[in-house]
Amino acid sequence: MAGSAHGHTPAAWTGVIIAFIGFCVSGVFMVAANPLGVWAGLAVVVIGGVVGLAMKAAGLGKGKQSQAEAAAHARATQAAQARA
């Protein structure tokens, strides 16, 4: 997984951090028995997803892999497995 750079983009990091903050907010308000705060935290989670997608659309996410890149990755994976 480390070889594919899965999720190592500004769009992914920003979206996940915003969503994590939303989950934390929802958790705190759930323990405090405040339904409005729980829904506000869940709204922040949704906003995190929207921000991540918007940043990806703006070019800050990982682009699609070409056929040549996919073939090179497959060869590298096979070579690594053969060495192990």
Biotite code that builds the C-alpha atoms (Angstrom):
import biotite.structure as struc

atoms = struc.array([
    struc.Atom([0.000, 0.000, 0.000], chain_id="A", res_id=1, res_name="MET", atom_name="CA", element="C"),
    struc.Atom([2.869, 2.378, 0.688], chain_id="A", res_id=2, res_name="ALA", atom_name="CA", element="C"),
    struc.Atom([4.093, 2.071, -2.876], chain_id="A", res_id=3, res_name="GLY", atom_name="CA", element="C"),
    struc.Atom([0.826, 3.360, -4.322], chain_id="A", res_id=4, res_name="SER", atom_name="CA", element="C"),
    struc.Atom([0.802, 6.664, -2.364], chain_id="A", res_id=5, res_name="ALA", atom_name="CA", element="C"),
    struc.Atom([-2.832, 5.951, -1.533], chain_id="A", res_id=6, res_name="HIS", atom_name="CA", element="C"),
    struc.Atom([-4.423, 9.060, -0.078], chain_id="A", res_id=7, res_name="GLY", atom_name="CA", element="C"),
    struc.Atom([-1.268, 11.143, 0.207], chain_id="A", res_id=8, res_name="HIS", atom_name="CA", element="C"),
    struc.Atom([-2.738, 14.284, -1.353], chain_id="A", res_id=9, res_name="THR", atom_name="CA", element="C"),
    struc.Atom([-3.802, 17.651, 0.050], chain_id="A", res_id=10, res_name="PRO", atom_name="CA", element="C"),
    struc.Atom([-7.408, 16.879, -0.909], chain_id="A", res_id=11, res_name="ALA", atom_name="CA", element="C"),
    struc.Atom([-7.423, 13.598, 1.014], chain_id="A", res_id=12, res_name="ALA", atom_name="CA", element="C"),
    struc.Atom([-5.715, 15.000, 4.102], chain_id="A", res_id=13, res_name="TRP", atom_name="CA", element="C"),
    struc.Atom([-7.977, 18.044, 4.282], chain_id="A", res_id=14, res_name="THR", atom_name="CA", element="C"),
    struc.Atom([-11.180, 16.066, 3.792], chain_id="A", res_id=15, res_name="GLY", atom_name="CA", element="C"),
    struc.Atom([-10.247, 13.474, 6.398], chain_id="A", res_id=16, res_name="VAL", atom_name="CA", element="C"),
    struc.Atom([-9.139, 16.062, 8.966], chain_id="A", res_id=17, res_name="ILE", atom_name="CA", element="C"),
    struc.Atom([-12.391, 18.021, 8.610], chain_id="A", res_id=18, res_name="ILE", atom_name="CA", element="C"),
    struc.Atom([-14.439, 14.808, 8.839], chain_id="A", res_id=19, res_name="ALA", atom_name="CA", element="C"),
    struc.Atom([-12.464, 13.696, 11.921], chain_id="A", res_id=20, res_name="PHE", atom_name="CA", element="C"),
    struc.Atom([-13.191, 17.008, 13.624], chain_id="A", res_id=21, res_name="ILE", atom_name="CA", element="C"),
    struc.Atom([-16.879, 16.522, 12.813], chain_id="A", res_id=22, res_name="GLY", atom_name="CA", element="C"),
    struc.Atom([-16.871, 13.033, 14.335], chain_id="A", res_id=23, res_name="PHE", atom_name="CA", element="C"),
    struc.Atom([-15.213, 14.395, 17.475], chain_id="A", res_id=24, res_name="CYS", atom_name="CA", element="C"),
    struc.Atom([-17.762, 17.195, 17.759], chain_id="A", res_id=25, res_name="VAL", atom_name="CA", element="C"),
    struc.Atom([-20.619, 14.710, 17.317], chain_id="A", res_id=26, res_name="SER", atom_name="CA", element="C"),
    struc.Atom([-19.131, 12.413, 19.932], chain_id="A", res_id=27, res_name="GLY", atom_name="CA", element="C"),
    struc.Atom([-18.799, 15.170, 22.508], chain_id="A", res_id=28, res_name="VAL", atom_name="CA", element="C"),
    struc.Atom([-22.347, 16.375, 21.979], chain_id="A", res_id=29, res_name="PHE", atom_name="CA", element="C"),
    struc.Atom([-23.689, 12.819, 22.008], chain_id="A", res_id=30, res_name="MET", atom_name="CA", element="C"),
    struc.Atom([-22.202, 12.286, 25.464], chain_id="A", res_id=31, res_name="VAL", atom_name="CA", element="C"),
    struc.Atom([-23.608, 15.681, 26.501], chain_id="A", res_id=32, res_name="ALA", atom_name="CA", element="C"),
    struc.Atom([-27.072, 14.585, 25.249], chain_id="A", res_id=33, res_name="ALA", atom_name="CA", element="C"),
    struc.Atom([-27.352, 17.560, 22.902], chain_id="A", res_id=34, res_name="ASN", atom_name="CA", element="C"),
    struc.Atom([-29.001, 16.412, 19.648], chain_id="A", res_id=35, res_name="PRO", atom_name="CA", element="C"),
    struc.Atom([-28.469, 19.739, 17.892], chain_id="A", res_id=36, res_name="LEU", atom_name="CA", element="C"),
    struc.Atom([-24.718, 19.503, 18.481], chain_id="A", res_id=37, res_name="GLY", atom_name="CA", element="C"),
    struc.Atom([-24.667, 15.908, 17.210], chain_id="A", res_id=38, res_name="VAL", atom_name="CA", element="C"),
    struc.Atom([-26.339, 16.986, 13.959], chain_id="A", res_id=39, res_name="TRP", atom_name="CA", element="C"),
    struc.Atom([-23.994, 19.952, 13.657], chain_id="A", res_id=40, res_name="ALA", atom_name="CA", element="C"),
    struc.Atom([-21.011, 17.610, 13.982], chain_id="A", res_id=41, res_name="GLY", atom_name="CA", element="C"),
    struc.Atom([-22.463, 15.291, 11.341], chain_id="A", res_id=42, res_name="LEU", atom_name="CA", element="C"),
    struc.Atom([-22.918, 18.307, 9.063], chain_id="A", res_id=43, res_name="ALA", atom_name="CA", element="C"),
    struc.Atom([-19.201, 19.033, 9.505], chain_id="A", res_id=44, res_name="VAL", atom_name="CA", element="C"),
    struc.Atom([-18.459, 15.430, 8.449], chain_id="A", res_id=45, res_name="VAL", atom_name="CA", element="C"),
    struc.Atom([-20.449, 15.947, 5.239], chain_id="A", res_id=46, res_name="VAL", atom_name="CA", element="C"),
    struc.Atom([-18.677, 19.272, 4.656], chain_id="A", res_id=47, res_name="ILE", atom_name="CA", element="C"),
    struc.Atom([-15.348, 17.436, 4.946], chain_id="A", res_id=48, res_name="GLY", atom_name="CA", element="C"),
    struc.Atom([-16.371, 15.107, 2.138], chain_id="A", res_id=49, res_name="GLY", atom_name="CA", element="C"),
    struc.Atom([-17.534, 17.985, -0.031], chain_id="A", res_id=50, res_name="VAL", atom_name="CA", element="C"),
    struc.Atom([-14.305, 19.919, 0.576], chain_id="A", res_id=51, res_name="VAL", atom_name="CA", element="C"),
    struc.Atom([-12.212, 16.849, -0.281], chain_id="A", res_id=52, res_name="GLY", atom_name="CA", element="C"),
    struc.Atom([-14.110, 16.301, -3.535], chain_id="A", res_id=53, res_name="LEU", atom_name="CA", element="C"),
    struc.Atom([-13.902, 19.989, -4.437], chain_id="A", res_id=54, res_name="ALA", atom_name="CA", element="C"),
    struc.Atom([-10.153, 20.016, -3.844], chain_id="A", res_id=55, res_name="MET", atom_name="CA", element="C"),
    struc.Atom([-9.767, 16.876, -5.949], chain_id="A", res_id=56, res_name="LYS", atom_name="CA", element="C"),
    struc.Atom([-11.735, 18.552, -8.747], chain_id="A", res_id=57, res_name="ALA", atom_name="CA", element="C"),
    struc.Atom([-9.418, 21.561, -8.430], chain_id="A", res_id=58, res_name="ALA", atom_name="CA", element="C"),
    struc.Atom([-6.422, 19.315, -9.134], chain_id="A", res_id=59, res_name="GLY", atom_name="CA", element="C"),
    struc.Atom([-5.175, 18.723, -5.600], chain_id="A", res_id=60, res_name="LEU", atom_name="CA", element="C"),
    struc.Atom([-6.107, 15.038, -5.545], chain_id="A", res_id=61, res_name="GLY", atom_name="CA", element="C"),
    struc.Atom([-4.543, 11.997, -7.107], chain_id="A", res_id=62, res_name="LYS", atom_name="CA", element="C"),
    struc.Atom([-5.113, 11.777, -10.848], chain_id="A", res_id=63, res_name="GLY", atom_name="CA", element="C"),
    struc.Atom([-6.196, 8.697, -12.715], chain_id="A", res_id=64, res_name="LYS", atom_name="CA", element="C"),
    struc.Atom([-3.489, 6.142, -13.403], chain_id="A", res_id=65, res_name="GLN", atom_name="CA", element="C"),
    struc.Atom([-2.530, 5.610, -17.047], chain_id="A", res_id=66, res_name="SER", atom_name="CA", element="C"),
    struc.Atom([-2.215, 2.143, -18.588], chain_id="A", res_id=67, res_name="GLN", atom_name="CA", element="C"),
    struc.Atom([1.574, 2.450, -18.637], chain_id="A", res_id=68, res_name="ALA", atom_name="CA", element="C"),
    struc.Atom([1.694, 3.418, -14.954], chain_id="A", res_id=69, res_name="GLU", atom_name="CA", element="C"),
    struc.Atom([-0.623, 0.529, -14.020], chain_id="A", res_id=70, res_name="ALA", atom_name="CA", element="C"),
    struc.Atom([1.558, -1.943, -15.924], chain_id="A", res_id=71, res_name="ALA", atom_name="CA", element="C"),
    struc.Atom([4.736, -0.584, -14.323], chain_id="A", res_id=72, res_name="ALA", atom_name="CA", element="C"),
    struc.Atom([3.155, -0.820, -10.887], chain_id="A", res_id=73, res_name="HIS", atom_name="CA", element="C"),
    struc.Atom([2.098, -4.421, -11.520], chain_id="A", res_id=74, res_name="ALA", atom_name="CA", element="C"),
    struc.Atom([5.631, -5.352, -12.643], chain_id="A", res_id=75, res_name="ARG", atom_name="CA", element="C"),
    struc.Atom([7.142, -3.695, -9.582], chain_id="A", res_id=76, res_name="ALA", atom_name="CA", element="C"),
    struc.Atom([4.731, -5.491, -7.271], chain_id="A", res_id=77, res_name="THR", atom_name="CA", element="C"),
    struc.Atom([5.529, -8.850, -8.873], chain_id="A", res_id=78, res_name="GLN", atom_name="CA", element="C"),
    struc.Atom([9.269, -8.195, -8.583], chain_id="A", res_id=79, res_name="ALA", atom_name="CA", element="C"),
    struc.Atom([8.917, -7.265, -4.911], chain_id="A", res_id=80, res_name="ALA", atom_name="CA", element="C"),
    struc.Atom([6.914, -10.419, -4.213], chain_id="A", res_id=81, res_name="GLN", atom_name="CA", element="C"),
    struc.Atom([9.483, -12.541, -6.022], chain_id="A", res_id=82, res_name="ALA", atom_name="CA", element="C"),
    struc.Atom([12.244, -11.144, -3.796], chain_id="A", res_id=83, res_name="ARG", atom_name="CA", element="C"),
    struc.Atom([10.306, -11.899, -0.608], chain_id="A", res_id=84, res_name="ALA", atom_name="CA", element="C"),
])
